[in-house]
């Protein structure tokens, strides 16, 4: 049978947590900007296309 031991991520080599957190914050920021842009387009469409 295969060994189904629990993986331990905190001791894995090559895990750069500050880089992961930076990338996540950038992803959230881009998502917020994109959401704002879409909301702006929808509001402008509501104003000018009615």
C-alpha positions in Angstrom: 0.0 0.0 0.0 1.1 3.6 -0.6 2.0 5.8 2.3 -0.7 8.5 2.8 1.2 10.6 5.3 0.3 14.2 5.8 2.2 16.8 3.7 3.9 19.6 5.7 4.0 22.7 3.6 5.8 24.9 6.1 9.0 22.9 5.8 9.0 22.6 2.0 11.9 24.0 0.2 11.4 26.9 -2.2 8.2 28.4 -0.6 8.6 32.1 -0.8 5.7 33.4 1.3 6.5 37.1 1.0 6.3 36.8 -2.8 3.1 34.8 -2.5 1.5 37.5 -0.3 2.7 40.3 -2.6 1.2 38.5 -5.6 -2.1 38.0 -3.8 -2.3 41.7 -2.9 -1.6 42.6 -6.5 -4.3 40.2 -7.7 -6.8 41.8 -5.3 -5.8 45.3 -6.4 -6.2 44.5 -10.1 -9.6 42.8 -9.3 -10.8 46.0 -7.5 -9.7 48.2 -10.4 -11.4 45.9 -13.0 -14.6 45.9 -10.9 -14.5 49.7 -10.7 -14.0 50.0 -14.5 -16.9 47.7 -15.3 -19.1 49.5 -12.8 -18.2 52.8 -14.4 -19.0 51.5 -17.9 -22.3 50.2 -16.7 -23.2 53.5 -15.1 -22.2 55.5 -18.3 -24.2 53.1 -20.4 -27.2 53.7 -18.2 -26.8 57.4 -18.5 -26.1 57.8 -22.2 -28.1 54.9 -23.7 -31.5 55.6 -22.1 
